[in-house]
Amino acid sequence: MSPRKGGQENRRGAKALCLILVFCLTLPLFACAAPAQDPEDYAFGEEFQGFPEGHPPVGIYLQVSGAGAYMEGRETMLPPDAPALVDIIYLAFARFDGEEILFPDVPAELREYQKAGVSLILSFSANAGDSSARLREIARDPDRTRDFAEKLAEGAKAAGLDGIDLDWEAIPGGASPDPAGMNALTAALRQAGGEDFLLSCAVPCSPWGLGTDRYDFPALAETVDYFNLMSYDLGKENRATHLAPLWSSKEDGGWELGAAAGAGTLLKAGVKPSQILLGCAAYGRAYRCEEDAVPGAAGHPVKLDLPGAYDSGVVQGKGLEALLADPAWTEKSERNDRGFVASYLTNGKLFVSYDSTASYREKYDFACRAGCGLMLWSLTQDTGDRFLSVLREKNNA
């Protein structure tokens, strides 16, 4: 079943895509409200029984510009068996400069995957202050919303793409999405694209990021095929904390940040499991700790002396692979009473949180139990091909 057809069934509910795991997390949907901590608040129903395709739906983001490090030593962006591993390729990004939509070039190689059944989706980004504020203004005017959606959808179709991914993120200073604007824009995109046009939204994972002051999930769930849960960038600035936990760490200050908690918030809001793609990260974040480098230790982000490392502590690509190959670094993991939390690397005083191969396996298994899917940000940061290797391993199991 194609992602587009599956998405239509998710929205309409006319035919069940799959048997659904029903579970609720008592994370409130009010902005900045801390969730309850009692493990009994996680009430699981029957385990999901399996996907018609034999594996959870998988989407990967490809950054078509700035992929030089990833392409070193490669002839193609993806391996020949990619259509058996991946259902959706998100082409990042089309951007909005406040006046015009700037469309990226589509690598010719991707057309071959599309012919093999992979959906090519244009990811539209409005996550800079000015563009987000302009988009919010547009979304308040029905005529401008319709015109903008038609231009975006027509541009995607003219490029031979199968849909739109809306990456409209919260921006400091009041330019974040608002429920009415997001509803209007997604409805206009659905109208402009048609029922066979795949439509997804990138959404935050924190309880405040998923608040009702930003999203009307019951309405969006009727329009949007997939919610790409950005269950990464969840670490703090003053403590060594996990970048992309599955279950929540006891050291996260009581906020219960993690992919499972974010998915629970969406489920409680009326989103179906089959509409959720859990986010996986292909990068890490480094902290220098004041004492031993363990989860929760006081510290601050630090730029490592490695390629692909930044002042924010982010380390990606060949830099992360260098750490994994260095015997001075030890891989460790944290678990809680619900299961796997996250992996991290340490050499004593430095702490690097990242999605390890073990993390990818755990998230894949969770998706299979829960009836949801996976997405990766981004394949062009995964120079070691760890994510695709896990998909291949799981598909062949």
C-alpha positions as a Python dict, from the first residue, in 0.01 Angstrom:
ca = {
    (1, 'M'): (0, 0, 0),
    (2, 'S'): (143, 341, -93),
    (3, 'P'): (188, 606, 179),
    (4, 'R'): (-60, 827, -5),
    (5, 'K'): (-336, 568, -7),
    (6, 'G'): (-259, 473, 351),
    (7, 'G'): (-277, 840, 451),
    (8, 'Q'): (-619, 878, 292),
    (9, 'E'): (-747, 585, 493),
    (10, 'N'): (-598, 733, 810),
    (11, 'R'): (-785, 1057, 753),
    (12, 'R'): (-1117, 921, 645),
    (13, 'G'): (-1124, 616, 868),
    (14, 'A'): (-1322, 435, 597),
    (15, 'K'): (-1087, 140, 602),
    (16, 'A'): (-843, 51, 879),
    (17, 'L'): (-484, 55, 761),
    (18, 'C'): (-391, -177, 1042),
    (19, 'L'): (-492, -293, 1387),
    (20, 'I'): (-412, -12, 1626),
    (21, 'L'): (-242, -12, 1960),
    (22, 'V'): (-448, 208, 2190),
    (23, 'F'): (-245, 369, 2458),
    (24, 'C'): (-267, 700, 2637),
    (25, 'L'): (-13, 910, 2819),
    (26, 'T'): (-151, 1159, 3062),
    (27, 'L'): (63, 1440, 2924),
    (28, 'P'): (-158, 1748, 2930),
    (29, 'L'): (-199, 1950, 2614),
    (30, 'F'): (-168, 2283, 2791),
    (31, 'A'): (139, 2484, 2706),
    (32, 'C'): (426, 2453, 2956),
    (33, 'A'): (235, 2219, 3189),
    (34, 'A'): (452, 1943, 3338),
    (35, 'P'): (320, 1590, 3283),
    (36, 'A'): (240, 1343, 3557),
    (37, 'Q'): (521, 1110, 3660),
    (38, 'D'): (346, 795, 3780),
    (39, 'P'): (436, 495, 3558),
    (40, 'E'): (77, 378, 3591),
    (41, 'D'): (-22, 682, 3384),
    (42, 'Y'): (105, 487, 3082),
    (43, 'A'): (-184, 254, 3002),
    (44, 'F'): (-110, 11, 2717),
    (45, 'G'): (-369, -184, 2528),
    (46, 'E'): (-324, -484, 2300),
    (47, 'E'): (2, -505, 2114),
    (48, 'F'): (-20, -405, 1749),
    (49, 'Q'): (-35, -711, 1524),
    (50, 'G'): (170, -608, 1222),
    (51, 'F'): (194, -393, 909),
    (52, 'P'): (56, -504, 571),
    (53, 'E'): (393, -417, 416),
    (54, 'G'): (578, -618, 682),
    (55, 'H'): (757, -315, 828),
    (56, 'P'): (667, 23, 975),
    (57, 'P'): (645, 317, 733),
    (58, 'V'): (979, 497, 715),
    (59, 'G'): (1056, 850, 597),
    (60, 'I'): (1401, 1004, 557),
    (61, 'Y'): (1498, 1366, 510),
    (62, 'L'): (1760, 1445, 246),
    (63, 'Q'): (1937, 1782, 258),
    (64, 'V'): (2011, 1829, -109),
    (65, 'S'): (2249, 2120, -52),
    (66, 'G'): (2552, 2086, 172),
    (67, 'A'): (2572, 1706, 134),
    (68, 'G'): (2938, 1707, 34),
    (69, 'A'): (3069, 1511, 333),
    (70, 'Y'): (2795, 1251, 295),
    (71, 'M'): (2866, 1203, -77),
    (72, 'E'): (3241, 1147, -34),
    (73, 'G'): (3320, 802, -174),
    (74, 'R'): (2962, 748, -297),
    (75, 'E'): (2827, 731, -646),
    (76, 'T'): (2462, 754, -537),
    (77, 'M'): (2280, 914, -245),
    (78, 'L'): (2100, 592, -152),
    (79, 'P'): (2182, 223, -198),
    (80, 'P'): (2010, 11, -465),
    (81, 'D'): (1783, -154, -207),
    (82, 'A'): (1650, 181, -79),
    (83, 'P'): (1295, 120, -214),
    (84, 'A'): (1274, -189, 8),
    (85, 'L'): (1383, 10, 314),
    (86, 'V'): (1225, 353, 275),
    (87, 'D'): (870, 462, 190),
    (88, 'I'): (908, 841, 182),
    (89, 'I'): (1198, 1072, 90),
    (90, 'Y'): (1157, 1428, 217),
    (91, 'L'): (1345, 1671, -5),
    (92, 'A'): (1474, 1949, 223),
    (93, 'F'): (1403, 2231, 175),
    (94, 'A'): (1178, 2464, -18),
    (95, 'R'): (1207, 2796, 163),
    (96, 'F'): (1003, 3113, 193),
    (97, 'D'): (1191, 3443, 188),
    (98, 'G'): (882, 3635, 295),
    (99, 'E'): (779, 3703, -65),
    (100, 'E'): (867, 3408, -287),
    (101, 'I'): (887, 3031, -246),
    (102, 'L'): (1233, 2905, -334),
    (103, 'F'): (1220, 2549, -468),
    (104, 'P'): (1521, 2313, -452),
    (105, 'D'): (1650, 2110, -744),
    (106, 'V'): (1546, 1744, -749),
    (107, 'P'): (1844, 1508, -798),
    (108, 'A'): (1780, 1286, -1100),
    (109, 'E'): (1873, 978, -898),
    (110, 'L'): (1564, 1019, -681),
    (111, 'R'): (1337, 967, -983),
    (112, 'E'): (1448, 605, -997),
    (113, 'Y'): (1339, 547, -639),
    (114, 'Q'): (1010, 720, -716),
    (115, 'K'): (952, 480, -1007),
    (116, 'A'): (1010, 193, -761),
    (117, 'G'): (730, 319, -536),
    (118, 'V'): (903, 560, -297),
    (119, 'S'): (709, 885, -245),
    (120, 'L'): (912, 1204, -305),
    (121, 'I'): (785, 1483, -82),
    (122, 'L'): (883, 1849, -87),
    (123, 'S'): (962, 1968, 264),
    (124, 'F'): (869, 2334, 298),
    (125, 'S'): (1048, 2525, 574),
    (126, 'A'): (926, 2842, 742),
    (127, 'N'): (1143, 2821, 1052),
    (128, 'A'): (1324, 3153, 1036),
    (129, 'G'): (1182, 3451, 1221),
    (130, 'D'): (1076, 3665, 925),
    (131, 'S'): (940, 3383, 708),
    (132, 'S'): (745, 3236, 998),
    (133, 'A'): (591, 3572, 1082),
    (134, 'R'): (496, 3630, 715),
    (135, 'L'): (342, 3285, 690),
    (136, 'R'): (137, 3350, 1000),
    (137, 'E'): (3, 3671, 842),
    (138, 'I'): (-83, 3487, 520),
    (139, 'A'): (-262, 3209, 707),
    (140, 'R'): (-498, 3465, 865),
    (141, 'D'): (-631, 3576, 526),
    (142, 'P'): (-838, 3313, 339),
    (143, 'D'): (-758, 3447, -9),
    (144, 'R'): (-385, 3475, 56),
    (145, 'T'): (-385, 3130, 219),
    (146, 'R'): (-551, 2976, -87),
    (147, 'D'): (-313, 3152, -328),
    (148, 'F'): (-6, 3052, -127),
    (149, 'A'): (-117, 2688, -98),
    (150, 'E'): (-190, 2669, -471),
    (151, 'K'): (152, 2811, -555),
    (152, 'L'): (327, 2566, -323),
    (153, 'A'): (129, 2264, -443),
    (154, 'E'): (164, 2360, -810),
    (155, 'G'): (540, 2401, -766),
    (156, 'A'): (568, 2056, -610),
    (157, 'K'): (358, 1897, -885),
    (158, 'A'): (555, 2077, -1158),
    (159, 'A'): (869, 1921, -1013),
    (160, 'G'): (704, 1578, -1029),
    (161, 'L'): (677, 1541, -651),
    (162, 'D'): (412, 1351, -460),
    (163, 'G'): (325, 1587, -177),
    (164, 'I'): (421, 1854, 76),
    (165, 'D'): (576, 1834, 422),
    (166, 'L'): (504, 2148, 624),
    (167, 'D'): (792, 2241, 858),
    (168, 'W'): (642, 2546, 1030),
    (169, 'E'): (812, 2555, 1366),
    (170, 'A'): (774, 2768, 1676),
    (171, 'I'): (997, 3074, 1667),
    (172, 'P'): (1086, 3297, 1966),
    (173, 'G'): (912, 3632, 1947),
    (174, 'G'): (556, 3525, 1876),
    (175, 'A'): (588, 3393, 1519),
    (176, 'S'): (498, 3032, 1601),
    (177, 'P'): (208, 2854, 1431),
    (178, 'D'): (-140, 2919, 1567),
    (179, 'P'): (-420, 2660, 1552),
    (180, 'A'): (-648, 2853, 1316),
    (181, 'G'): (-363, 2940, 1080),
    (182, 'M'): (-226, 2586, 1069),
    (183, 'N'): (-574, 2446, 1009),
    (184, 'A'): (-637, 2695, 728),
    (185, 'L'): (-304, 2631, 557),
    (186, 'T'): (-321, 2251, 572),
    (187, 'A'): (-682, 2255, 450),
    (188, 'A'): (-583, 2479, 159),
    (189, 'L'): (-290, 2251, 74),
    (190, 'R'): (-521, 1951, 77),
    (191, 'Q'): (-762, 2132, -153),
    (192, 'A'): (-484, 2242, -388),
    (193, 'G'): (-306, 1908, -391),
    (194, 'G'): (-602, 1673, -400),
    (195, 'E'): (-673, 1351, -214),
    (196, 'D'): (-376, 1164, -366),
    (197, 'F'): (-133, 1437, -256),
    (198, 'L'): (61, 1323, 52),
    (199, 'L'): (56, 1588, 325),
    (200, 'S'): (264, 1577, 642),
    (201, 'C'): (355, 1814, 926),
    (202, 'A'): (672, 1829, 1132),
    (203, 'V'): (570, 1886, 1495),
    (204, 'P'): (768, 1928, 1820),
    (205, 'C'): (790, 1658, 2086),
    (206, 'S'): (779, 1856, 2411),
    (207, 'P'): (453, 1899, 2604),
    (208, 'W'): (465, 2277, 2556),
    (209, 'G'): (559, 2247, 2188),
    (210, 'L'): (251, 2030, 2131),
    (211, 'G'): (25, 2269, 2322),
    (212, 'T'): (-323, 2368, 2214),
    (213, 'D'): (-202, 2726, 2169),
    (214, 'R'): (-18, 2604, 1857),
    (215, 'Y'): (-207, 2304, 1719),
    (216, 'D'): (-562, 2178, 1682),
    (217, 'F'): (-474, 1810, 1641),
    (218, 'P'): (-829, 1673, 1608),
    (219, 'A'): (-881, 1897, 1304),
    (220, 'L'): (-533, 1841, 1162),
    (221, 'A'): (-571, 1463, 1190),
    (222, 'E'): (-858, 1484, 940),
    (223, 'T'): (-637, 1661, 686),
    (224, 'V'): (-279, 1546, 739),
    (225, 'D'): (-148, 1201, 644),
    (226, 'Y'): (154, 1194, 876),
    (227, 'F'): (282, 1385, 1178),
    (228, 'N'): (662, 1380, 1178),
    (229, 'L'): (738, 1391, 1550),
    (230, 'M'): (1064, 1580, 1602),
    (231, 'S'): (1166, 1371, 1901),
    (232, 'Y'): (1520, 1511, 1905),
    (233, 'D'): (1692, 1831, 2021),
    (234, 'L'): (1541, 1757, 2362),
    (235, 'G'): (1856, 1823, 2565),
    (236, 'K'): (1915, 2110, 2809),
    (237, 'E'): (2182, 2379, 2801),
    (238, 'N'): (2308, 2342, 3159),
    (239, 'R'): (2313, 1963, 3203),
    (240, 'A'): (2429, 1661, 3009),
    (241, 'T'): (2095, 1539, 2879),
    (242, 'H'): (1975, 1312, 2604),
    (243, 'L'): (1928, 1446, 2254),
    (244, 'A'): (1665, 1196, 2135),
    (245, 'P'): (1541, 963, 2410),
    (246, 'L'): (1281, 695, 2345),
    (247, 'W'): (1150, 665, 2699),
    (248, 'S'): (1211, 959, 2930),
    (249, 'S'): (1518, 996, 3147),
    (250, 'K'): (1487, 1036, 3523),
    (251, 'E'): (1737, 1322, 3479),
    (252, 'D'): (1525, 1542, 3251),
    (253, 'G'): (1382, 1752, 3534),
    (254, 'G'): (1044, 1582, 3545),
    (255, 'W'): (930, 1687, 3199),
    (256, 'E'): (925, 1333, 3061),
    (257, 'L'): (1073, 1430, 2727),
    (258, 'G'): (1098, 1150, 2474),
    (259, 'A'): (951, 991, 2163),
    (260, 'A'): (711, 769, 2359),
    (261, 'A'): (577, 1063, 2559),
    (262, 'G'): (538, 1282, 2249),
    (263, 'A'): (354, 1004, 2069),
    (264, 'G'): (130, 965, 2372),
    (265, 'T'): (40, 1333, 2361),
    (266, 'L'): (-60, 1302, 1995),
    (267, 'L'): (-264, 989, 2064),
    (268, 'K'): (-448, 1157, 2348),
    (269, 'A'): (-528, 1443, 2109),
    (270, 'G'): (-695, 1207, 1865),
    (271, 'V'): (-412, 1128, 1622),
    (272, 'K'): (-395, 763, 1511),
    (273, 'P'): (-73, 565, 1570),
    (274, 'S'): (-50, 499, 1196),
    (275, 'Q'): (-27, 876, 1138),
    (276, 'I'): (279, 919, 1363),
    (277, 'L'): (640, 893, 1245),
    (278, 'L'): (878, 888, 1543),
    (279, 'G'): (1184, 1106, 1488),
    (280, 'C'): (1535, 959, 1492),
    (281, 'A'): (1853, 1168, 1487),
    (282, 'A'): (2161, 1110, 1272),
    (283, 'Y'): (2371, 1355, 1474),
    (284, 'G'): (2480, 1397, 1836),
    (285, 'R'): (2535, 1672, 2090),
    (286, 'A'): (2844, 1712, 2307),
    (287, 'Y'): (2867, 1846, 2664),
    (288, 'R'): (3166, 1925, 2882),
    (289, 'C'): (3077, 1813, 3234),
    (290, 'E'): (3199, 1963, 3560),
    (291, 'E'): (3243, 1616, 3709),
    (292, 'D'): (3185, 1264, 3576),
    (293, 'A'): (3006, 1259, 3240),
    (294, 'V'): (2679, 1085, 3323),
    (295, 'P'): (2317, 1174, 3239),
    (296, 'G'): (2211, 1479, 3441),
    (297, 'A'): (2564, 1598, 3520),
    (298, 'A'): (2614, 1974, 3534),
    (299, 'G'): (2780, 2095, 3218),
    (300, 'H'): (2744, 2292, 2897),
    (301, 'P'): (2748, 2223, 2521),
    (302, 'V'): (3096, 2224, 2370),
    (303, 'K'): (3234, 2225, 2017),
    (304, 'L'): (3454, 1920, 1963),
    (305, 'D'): (3766, 1941, 1749),
    (306, 'L'): (3615, 1725, 1477),
    (307, 'P'): (3465, 1769, 1130),
    (308, 'G'): (3094, 1835, 1142),
    (309, 'A'): (3113, 1987, 1491),
    (310, 'Y'): (2952, 2319, 1590),
    (311, 'D'): (2948, 2567, 1878),
    (312, 'S'): (2603, 2439, 1977),
    (313, 'G'): (2764, 2105, 2064),
    (314, 'V'): (2617, 1936, 1757),
    (315, 'V'): (2847, 1678, 1600),
    (316, 'Q'): (2745, 1493, 1286),
    (317, 'G'): (2870, 1294, 992),
    (318, 'K'): (3235, 1196, 992),
    (319, 'G'): (3291, 1364, 1330),
    (320, 'L'): (3044, 1132, 1500),
    (321, 'E'): (3188, 831, 1317),
    (322, 'A'): (3536, 928, 1440),
    (323, 'L'): (3412, 919, 1800),
    (324, 'L'): (3255, 577, 1747),
    (325, 'A'): (3586, 443, 1612),
    (326, 'D'): (3798, 595, 1892),
    (327, 'P'): (3876, 344, 2173),
    (328, 'A'): (3907, 632, 2419),
    (329, 'W'): (3529, 671, 2403),
    (330, 'T'): (3288, 426, 2566),
    (331, 'E'): (2928, 375, 2457),
    (332, 'K'): (2680, 352, 2744),
    (333, 'S'): (2303, 359, 2771),
    (334, 'E'): (2032, 451, 3018),
    (335, 'R'): (1718, 248, 3085),
    (336, 'N'): (1420, 310, 3310),
    (337, 'D'): (1136, 95, 3438),
    (338, 'R'): (961, 121, 3101),
    (339, 'G'): (1259, 30, 2884),
    (340, 'F'): (1540, 183, 2679),
    (341, 'V'): (1599, 557, 2720),
    (342, 'A'): (1903, 654, 2513),
    (343, 'S'): (2269, 592, 2432),
    (344, 'Y'): (2563, 821, 2494),
    (345, 'L'): (2940, 828, 2451),
    (346, 'T'): (3182, 936, 2722),
    (347, 'N'): (3555, 967, 2772),
    (348, 'G'): (3531, 1076, 3135),
    (349, 'K'): (3450, 1449, 3124),
    (350, 'L'): (3282, 1475, 2786),
    (351, 'F'): (2931, 1344, 2721),
    (352, 'V'): (2795, 1296, 2368),
    (353, 'S'): (2427, 1210, 2338),
    (354, 'Y'): (2322, 1049, 2010),
    (355, 'D'): (2098, 787, 1851),
    (356, 'S'): (2317, 476, 1846),
    (357, 'T'): (2257, 164, 1642),
    (358, 'A'): (2099, 21, 1957),
    (359, 'S'): (1873, 329, 1978),
    (360, 'Y'): (1755, 280, 1620),
    (361, 'R'): (1677, -86, 1694),
    (362, 'E'): (1480, 5, 2005),
    (363, 'K'): (1281, 273, 1823),
    (364, 'Y'): (1209, 35, 1536),
    (365, 'D'): (1083, -228, 1781),
    (366, 'F'): (873, 32, 1964),
    (367, 'A'): (718, 141, 1633),
    (368, 'C'): (632, -222, 1555),
    (369, 'R'): (463, -261, 1894),
    (370, 'A'): (279, 69, 1874),
    (371, 'G'): (171, 67, 1511),
    (372, 'C'): (348, 390, 1415),
    (373, 'G'): (638, 465, 1182),
    (374, 'L'): (986, 619, 1186),
    (375, 'M'): (1157, 916, 1025),
    (376, 'L'): (1522, 1025, 1023),
    (377, 'W'): (1668, 1372, 1034),
    (378, 'S'): (1867, 1347, 823),
    (379, 'L'): (2021, 1081, 602),
    (380, 'T'): (2286, 1319, 472),
    (381, 'Q'): (2423, 1345, 829),
    (382, 'D'): (2449, 966, 860),
    (383, 'T'): (2782, 913, 686),
    (384, 'G'): (2817, 572, 853),
    (385, 'D'): (2487, 445, 711),
    (386, 'R'): (2383, 323, 1055),
    (387, 'F'): (2011, 394, 1012),
    (388, 'L'): (1971, 215, 679),
    (389, 'S'): (2178, -75, 814),
    (390, 'V'): (1932, -124, 1099),
    (391, 'L'): (1637, -111, 857),
    (392, 'R'): (1807, -372, 640),
    (393, 'E'): (1879, -590, 942),
    (394, 'K'): (1520, -567, 1069),
    (395, 'N'): (1367, -632, 726),
    (396, 'N'): (1581, -944, 687),
    (397, 'A'): (1510, -1078, 1037),
}
